[in-house]
Amino acid sequence: MAIRIREVLGSLFTDEDFAGAFPGRGRPAIWPGALSLVSVLQYAEGLSDRQAADQVRARTDWKFLLGLELDDPGFDFTVLGDFRSRLITHGLEERVLEVVLARLSQAGLLRAGGRQRTDSTHVLAAVRTLNRMEFVGETLRAALEAPAAAAPGWLAPLIDSGWVERYGARVDNYRFPKEKDVRREWAEQVGRDGFALLDAIDGPTAPAWLREIPAVGISRRAWAEQYHQDAEGVRWREGKDLPPARGRLSSPYDIDAHYGIKRGAGWCGYKVQTPTTQ
């Protein structure tokens, strides 16, 4: 796809498209046109920022589209988040779409609109799409932040160094073991940790305000959706035992965002009714 885009549409973006978001003085920035193209491919292939930056370094088709030398080292993945923030700050968040639509029209790949109808379209949530292991790890990490800051003396006896290793930094799929059995054990360990924390919060020695923290309520719901707990212990739910995606939590930071699929496209966010043309 990347090669076809370059062959049909040529160089899509110019510096002038993003001039308002980048100063004319100071250290040269990474070409915003290249970051825009990476963002388009990143969305099309469902990649995280880190994965997209890896593709820039490793794939010749992406280098061809971006006009890079084969030995180009690429850029740090954090640049993509900074680029999106800069576009939003300067009101240029729709500029990438406008340029792409204009070039597609010039190439005869888009027709002029006809009669209108109402249809639903997807809206991405302002959260990172998480797989199940990342989701439970991040959910528990969020629930731990408040007692770690406000009640460290109460929390300290409940945890050990393993908790710090598992939840001290953002939970990322890149840090997970590759073996299926080991990954399952990691997920079930998180489940046991989460139930232990929730039981302690419900206990008589816990400060009452801990039970009112939104992140704790989110953890209760998430653990009910993701785990079984019975006399045999804590078990990771199989896919068939999970609640439907339309009602299941997808992120601990936006409980209204859910995973959805329409015409083969999947996303984490919302649906909105909009007028479209035929």
N, C-alpha and C positions, 0 to 999 in steps of 0.2 A: 504493500500500500504506500509506503513512504517513497519508493522509487516512482510509482505512478503519479503521486502528487507532484513531485518535482518535474516530471516529464510533461504533464498536462498544464500545470498552473505556474510553473517556473518559481521564481523567488516571490513569495507571497507578501512579505512585510518589508517596510522600509523604516529607517530610524525616525522619519517624520511622523509615523503613525503613533509613536510613543514619546515624542519630544517633551510633552508636558509633564511627564512623570520622571524624567531624568535630567539632572543638571548638566549644563554645558561645560562646567569646570570640575576639576578634581580628577581622581583616578578613573581611567576608563572602565565602564561597566561591561558586563557580558552583553552581547548584542541582544536587545529585547526581542527582535524578530525571531531569533533562534529559540529563545525561551517560550515564545508564543507557539511556535511549531511543536516544540517538545510538549507543551501543555495540551495541544490538540491530540497528539499521538498518545500521550499519557491517558487522556480520557477515553480514547477509542479502544485502548488495550486494557483499561482497568488497572493501571499501575500506581503504586505509591510513589512519592517523590524520590525516595532512595532507589527504587527499581528503575524509574525513568532515567535518573542520572547514570545508572549502570548501563542502560541500553545505549546512551549517547557514547559511552566509552567503548562498548563492545560490538555494536552492530554496524556493519558497513552500509546498510540501507538507510539507517538514520543519519549517518555521517554524510551520505550522498544528498539527502534532502536538506540538511543543514549547511551544506557547502564546506564541510570540515575536512582537513587532512586525515589520512588513516591513522596517524599517530597522535592525533589531538587528544589531550588528556581529559577533556570535558570539564565539568565543574562540580562543586560540592552540592549535594542534594538540597541543602537548606536554601540555596539561591532561588529555587522554584517558589517556596513559600514567601520569601521576601518579594519576589516579582509580583505575585498575586496581591500581596498587601499594598504594594506601590500602585498597582492599577486601581484598586478600590479607593485608596486615599485620594487619587487624582481623578476619580470619576471615569476611568477608562476601561471598566470591567467588561463593557460590551464591544470594545474596539476590535478584539480578535474575531468575534462573530461577524461584525460588520464587514471587515476586510475579506474574510473567507466567502461570505455570501456575494459580495460584489465581484470577486474573481470567478466564482462559479457561474454567475449570471453572464459575465463576459465570455466565458468559455462555452456557453450554451447548455450548461448542465442543470440550470434551474429555469423553469418556465414562469411567466407572469401569473399572478394569482387570478382565480376566477371567483365563483360564488363561495360564500362563507358557510361554515357549519361549526358547531360547537364540539370540541373534542377535549379529552384530558391529556395533559402532558406531564412529564415528570419534572420535579424540582429537586436538585441536589441539596441535601442538608449540609450545613457548614461544619461537618465533622468528618473525621477520617473513617473510611470504611474498614471495619474490623472483622477478622475471622473469629470463630467462636472462642479460641484460646486467648487471643488478644483481648476479646471483649470481657471475659470473666476476670482476666488479670488486671485490666484497666479499671473495671468496676470495683474490685476489691481495693486497688490502690487508691481510688478516689474516696472510698469509705474510710480508709485509714488516715487520710490527711488531717481531718479535723481533730480526732483524739490525739494524733501525734503532736499537733501544735498546741492544743488547749489542755489536754489531760495526759501528758507524757508519763506521769507517775502511775496513773491507772493502767496505761497501755503496756508499759515496759515488761511487766511480769508475764504478759500473754504471748509475747513474741520472742523469737530467737534470731540468730544470724541468718537462718534460711529465709525468714520473712524479708529481711533487708535485701538479700540477693534477689528474691523473686519480685519484690514490689518497690525497691528503692529507686529505680529508674523507670521511665516509660516502657510498658510492655510492648515488645516488638517481635513480629514473627521471625525476624532475622536471628534472634537469639535463641530460638527454640531448637531442641534436639530434632534430628531428622527421622529417627526411628519411630514407627507408629506406636509401638507399645510404650516407649519412653514418653512420647508426647501425651498419651492417654494418662499415664501415671502423673505427669506434671499437671494436667487439667484436674485430675481427681484430688491431687494435693491442694490445689487452689480451692477446690470445693470444700475440703475438710477445714482449711484455714478460714474460709468465709463463714461456715457454720459455727466454728469456734468463736469467731468475733461476734457474730450475731447473738449467740447464746450468752456471751459475756456482757454484751450491751443490755440484754434483757435481765441480767442478774441483779441481785439486790445491792451490790457494791458499786455499780456503774452510775455515773452522773445521769440524772433523768434527761438532761438536755440532749444526750447522745442519741436517744430514740427519736428525736425530732429532726435530726439532720436529714435533708433530702437524699444525700448519697447513701445513707443507711437504708432508707425506704426503697431506693432503687436496687440496692443489693439484695434485699429480701425478695423482691419480685424476680430479679435475674436468677437467683439461686433456685427459686421454685420452677423457673422455666428451663434451666440448664442441667439440673441435677435431680437424682433420686436420693432420698435418705431414709433408710429403714434399719431393721435389726442387723442387716448384713453390712451396713456402712454407707459410705457415700459413693455413688456411681454416676458417671458421665452419661447423660441421656443419649440414646441413639437418635439418628435423624428422624425416624418415624415417630418417636415419642415427643418430639418438640412441638410446642404450640405453632399454629400457622404463622408464617413470616409477617403477614399483615398486622398481627397483633403482638408480635414478640419484640422485645427491646433489641435495638441494633447498636446503640451507643449509650454509655452511662452519662453522657453530657447533653443529650437531646432525646428525651423520652418520647417525643412525638414523631421522631424520624423512624421509619420502618423500611425494610427491604421490599422492593417491588419489581415486577417484571412486566413489560409491555412490548409486544412485537419482538421478542427475543432480546431486548435490552434490559439489563438489570441495574438498579441503582438503590442507594440508601437516601431516603428523603421523603418527599411528599408528592401528591398529585394535585393538579390544579386544572380547572376548567377554563379553556381559552378558545376564542374564535380562531378558526384556521380557514385556509382557502383551498379550493379544489380546482 
